[in-house]
Each structure stands twice: as C-alpha cells, then as structure tokens.
Amino acid sequence: MTETPPPDAETELAGALQEAAEFRQQGRATINDIARIAKVSKKTVSRVINESPLVKPRTRHLVKAIIAELGFTPDPQARALALRRSFLIGLVYDNPSPQYVVNMQRGILDGLEATDFQLVLRPVNRADADVQDRLKQFILQHKPFGLILPPSVSEDEELAAMMRAHEVDYVRIASVELDTPGRMIRTHDAEGAAQAARHLCALGHSAIAHIHGPESFRSAHERRSGFIRGLTESGRSLPADMIVEAGYTFDSGLLAMEKLLYARRRPTAIFAGNDEMATGAYVAVRKAGLRIPEDISIVGFDDTPIAARLWPALTTVRLPIREMGRAAAKLLLDQAAGKEPEDLLSFSPEIVVRESTAPPPAN
C-alpha cells in the first residue's frame, strides 16, 4: 500500500524529486546520492531499502520517491553486506519422498518471486553423528538469510537452538506445535489420517491395515494415532499384525505390502502413510495377481501428483505442500521485516476420494 505524505511534506518532496530528475541525466545514482538529495544519512537510506521498521513514515516515503525517480536498483550483494547475511534461503530436509521435496521447493520459489532471495537445497541425514556440525558449518560459511525446515528436520530441537544462538531466522513445518507463531507452521496430520479411517469404515471394511513411516518421524506417529482414532470412532481396531513400518519410500511400501499380503490374515484395505509407499503397495498387489479396488482398497497421504496419475487413481489425504512452502517463505520474510503473527498458521488436510477405494469383496 502506498503511503500518503502529510501536507507539510509536499514542498520538501517536490524539491527533492526535481533535484533527483536533474541528477538522473548525469548518470547512475548511488546510495550516497539518494542520501544527499533526501538530506538523510546513508544508514537511513539503507534501512528504507531493507524495509526496516525503524524509519519514520514521512522519511520512508521521501526516500522511496527519490529511489523511484532515479530508477535506482539496490545491489543484492551490498544489501547482504549491510545485513551481514547472504540472500540465500536454505531448505534443509531429511525426507525420503522426492515429490514432497519438489512440491515444497516450488512453493518456496513462489513465495520468493520478485525478491532478491535465492533458494539453496541442503539435504541432511539426521542419523549421521556429525549432522549438527555440518549444519553449523553451512550456517557459518554461507550466512543464510533464513532456513525452512520441513519434517523431520523441523522436529530437531537442538538444531532450532543452534539457529537461535547464531541469530538465523527459521520456519519449522511440523504436525504438532513446536515453536512460536512467527517460526512455525502446523499441519494437522492426525486429523487427515482419521478421515482416511472413517472413509474406509464407511465403505464397510473391517480387515484394515496400516503401513506407517519411520519411527523417527513425528508425522508417522501422528498419522498412525489419527488413523487409530478414526477406526475407534467407527467401532474398528488396528491389530498389531495389521501394522507394518516402512521408510516413506516406494521400495519400502512394496515390501511392507508383500508382508501384509502373505500374512495369516489378508487385509481388504490399506492406509499407507504417504503416496510413495501407496505406489509401492500398488505394485505388490498387482504382482500378487490381485485387483485394486475390487480385492484391496488403498489410501495414501499427501496427494502428490502421482496420486492422480496412477491407475486406478489413488484415494489420498491432501496436504497442500506447495502452499505450505509458499507460506513458509512469506513467514520468513515477515520475520526479517519485524512482523510477528498473532496466531499460529496451520493447514488442515482433507481426503480426496478417487478410484482406489471401494466396498470390500463380498466373499
């Protein structure tokens, strides 16, 4: 929104714009020229450029008007030096689902559109003993403007403490509330999983199994607990022999499905903790000579692009990953501008019913 200068500033503004217009004919302006024309310090001009809240509205309007008249474009490297940080936004992730990472990346890039910021990807393995040292080295070497942490990196309290110690802004994305509203986006994974359970129960299934993600991922716990809650609400249960852990990957989903298919009691419906594992389950079912959904119904989680491209199309719980990435980028930029949200930002999943689910076989 354009700020309107007070009446007593009109003369000052007109004189400054006239001087700026005359100077523009002489060549490229610098930040020192802007400061001289506006009769303010170079530091004040820098604060205006970097959207600091420490500048009076009248001064900010005057400086911005002169910048516009001069056609001045701030040098990103100079701005970074002024902030003592680079213009890099880091996406730090330990997520075996490549489509999740791609969707998150696209959302962040959407949020950084028309800014000077650049996105850099930093994959990590939380199981490595030196993961903290490597991230500390990354922070000290590149001085990122901020970091975005999706699950399961977002759940690392030691990492969050290290970033606060080095005054690095960050945003955590997790299925539970872990931080202040300015640094946190919550996804309600448990509620999405409960919707999956209710859907399968409403179709008449009772022999229902669950392929969940790694125990080291809080999202796996949230999705499992939500699924069990949804089953309980519908008068169903989840026996221990109907639960198999996998790794949020295609291959692990295939192996987990094979275990369930050749167990003592074969399920008629499967809830996989993400779409990657659900896709692996598809292959296992087909290899066994069974049909989807006539013999076995399958539900996934995330609603990644592959879900609609499978045959039959996958019923899944939609988590708006790209929108979450866009919101995380905006939240990070708001932190830098000193804007603190009053309420925690959250995204609620919803089930998307397609062709992979149907009532159980009659026999």
N, C-alpha and C positions, 0 to 999 in steps of 0.2 A: 504494500500500500504506500503511495507517495505521500510524504509529509508536507503539509502546507506551512510555509514560513509565517511567522507573525507579521502584522503590518509594518512594524518599525524596522523590519529586516529587509524590506523590499528595495530600498535605496542601496543598501550595502550589497545585496545580491546583484542588482542591475550593474553596479560599478564593477564588481568582480567578474561578471560574465563578459562585460565589454573588454576588460583587460585580457581575459582568457582568449576571447575571439581574436584580439590583435596579436597575442603571443602565438596562437596556433599557426599563423602564417610564417613564423620564423623556423619552425621545425618541431621535432618530437619533444614533448614535455617530460619532465621528471617529477618525482615526488617532491623535490625541493622547490620546483616552480609552483606546484599546487599550494604548498605551504606558504610561499611568499605572497601569492595572489590572495589567498584566503586570510592572510595575516594570523596564521596559527603555527604551531610547531610541527616539525616533521613527524614527531611521535603521534600528534593528534591525527594527522592525515593517515598514518599507518593504522591507527585504531579504527578510523572510519572504514578503511579498505577491508579490515579484518572483522568488521561488524561487531566491534566491542560495544558493550552497553555503557561504557564509562564516558561517552561523548554526549554533550547536550544536543537535544533535537535541532536547535537552530544552527549550531555549528555543523552537525552532520549533514543537514540539508544543503548548507552553503558549499561544503567540500564536495559533496556528490554532484551538485550542479556544475561546479568548476570542472570536475573529472569528466562529466558528460560533454561539456563544451569543448574541452581539449581533446576528446577522444582517447583519453589515457587508458591503457590496459595494464593492470598490475602484473609484474613479473612473478610467476609462481615460486621460483627459487628464492627471490627476495622476500616474499611473504613467508615462506617456510623458515628462512633465517630469522625473521622478526619473531616468529612464534617459537623458534628453537625446536621445531618439529618438521618432519617432512610432510608432503601432501599425499602420503600413502595411507590407504585404509586396508588393514590386513584382515583377511578371512582365515581364521585359524580353526581347522577342523580335524576331527578323527571320526570320520563317518564312512563306513564301507559301501554306502549306496551312492554310486556316481551321479545318478539322476537327481538325488536330493541336493548334492553339492552344486550341480549345474543350475538347478532352479533357484537356489539361494544366491548364487553368483549373479544370475540375470536380474534378480530383484534388487540387489545392492547396486548394480550398474544403473538400473532405472533410477534409483534414489540419488545417484551421483551425477546424473545427466546435467549438463550445463554448469558444472562446477570444475574447479581445477584439480579435484582429487582423482587419484588413480587407485584401482583395486589390485592388490597383490595377494596371491593364494599361498597359504602356509600350512600344508598338511603335516600332521604330527601323529605319533603313536603313543598314546598315554601309557602303554605298557612298558615303554622304554624307561630305563632308570634315569637317564640324563635328559628327559624331555623338558624339565623345568630350566635346566642350564641352557639348553638350545634356544628356548623361547626368550630367556633373558638376554642371550647374545643377540638374537634377532632384534629385540627392542632397543638395545644399546647401540647397535650398529646402524639400524635404519631409522630410528626415532619416529615410528609411525604416528600419524595424527591420532589414530584410534584403531581398535580391534573389534571385530564382530565375532562372537563365539557361539556357534550353534551346538546342539547336543553332540557328543557327550563332553566336549571341552568346556562347555558352559558350566558344568557341574563341579569343576575343579576349583575348590575354594583357595587352595594355595596359589594357583595361577592368578585368581582375582586379586588376592592380597599383594602379589608381586607387582601387578599393574598399578594398583593404588600407590604402592611405595615409589614407583617410578613416574607417577603422575601421568599415566597413559589412560586416556578415555577409552571406555569399552561398553559394549552392549551384550548382554547374555540372553540367549534364547533357550528356554527350558520348559518342561511340562509342569513344573511347580515354581512357586515364587522363591527366588534365591537372593534378591538384591533390591535396591531402591528403585522406584518407578523410572527414574532417569537412566537407569542402567539395565533395564530388564524388560523382556517381552515373554509373556507366558502363553503356552499352548495347553489346552485342556485335553491332553491325550486320553486320560481315563474316561472322559465323557464320550469321546469318539468311539472307544472300544466298547463301551456299554451299548451304544447304538448298534454296533455290529452284532452283539449278542442278542439284543431284542429282535433284530431283523431275522436272524436265523431261527430263533424260538418261534416267532410269529409264523414262519413257514412250516413249522411242525417238527423241526429237528430236535432230537434228544441225545443222539450219539455225536457230540460236538467236541472237536479237538482244537488245540491252540499251539501254533508254532511261534515262540516268542524270541525276541532279540537277546543279545548278550547280557549276562547278569551285571556287567559293569556299566550298562546304560540305564540311567534312571527312567528313560522313556519306556524301556522294556518292562520295568516294574509297574509303571503307571498304566500301560496298556493291558497288562495281564490282570492287574487288580480291577481295572474298569470293566474288563470282559467278564470276570468272575462276578462282579456286582450285577451286571446286566443279566447274566444267567440266573443268579439267585432271585432277582426280582421276578423272573419268569418261571420260577419253580424248577430250575435246572441246576446242575452242578458240573464241575470240571474235575473229573477223577485224575489222580496222579499219572496214570498210564495214558492219559489223553493230552499230556503236556510234553513238548519237546523243545529244548533250547537250540537255537541256531545263531547265525552270525550276521543277520541283516543282509546276506548276500544271496545271489541266485543259487550257487552251488550248495550252500548250507540249507537253503529251503528245499532243494531237491532231495538231499539226503534225509532231512527231517521227515519229509512226506513219505519217503520209502519206509522209514521205521514205522510210521503210523499205518501204512497200507498193509504191512505184513505182521502187525501186532495181533494179539489174541482177539481183539475186538476192533473191527474196522469202522472208522467214523463215517458219517454221512455228510458232515460239514466241517470245514476248516476255517479258522480265523488265523491268518498269517500277520505277524507284527509289522510288516511293510510290504510294498508291492514287489520288491526284488525277490523276497522269499516266496511270495504268492506265485510269481512267474516260475520259479523253480518247482513249486508244487504242481503246477500245470503239467510240466514235462514228466514228472514222476507218475502222475495219474495216467497220462497218455501211454507211457511205457508199459504200464500195468494192464493196458487194454480197457481202461475204464473211460467213462464219458463225463464231461462237465457241462451242465449241472445234473444230468439225469442220474448219475451214480453218486457223485460227490459235488457238493456246493463249496465254493471258495470265496472268501472275503479277504481283501488286502487292507493296507493303510498307507496313506499319503496322497493317493490319486496323482501319481506321476504320469507323464504322457503315455508310457507303455500300457497303462491300465485300459485305456480306450482302444488300443491297437491290438490287444490280444484277441484271440477267438476261442470261445465267446468272450465278449468284453467283460472286464473284471469289475465286479461289485467291490467298492472300496470306500474307506473313510477319507474324505478330502480334507487335507491340511493345506491351507493356502501358502505354500512355501515361498513362492516368488513374492507375494505380497508381504510376507514376513521379512524377507530380505530388504525390500524397499523401505519398510517401516524402521528396520534396524539402522539403515543408513541415515534416515531422517533424524532418528533419535540421537545418533552420534553427532550430527551437525548441530542439532539443538543444544547438546551439551556444550559444545565449543562456543555457542552464542550466549551461554548463560541461561538458557530456558530450561526450567525444571517442570516436568508434567506433574499435575496433581494426582492423577490416577494411573494405576498400572495398566499398560497396554497389553491386551490379550487377544488371542484368536481362537475361536471356537470351531472345532471340526464338525463335519456333517457327513452322513453316509450318502453315497451316490450308488443307487441301485442300477445294475446293468444285467447282463445275461448269465453271469456265472453262478447265480443262486436260484434255487427252485425248491419246491417241497421234496422231502426225502422219497426214495424209491418205495413203492407200495409193499414189496415183499419184506 
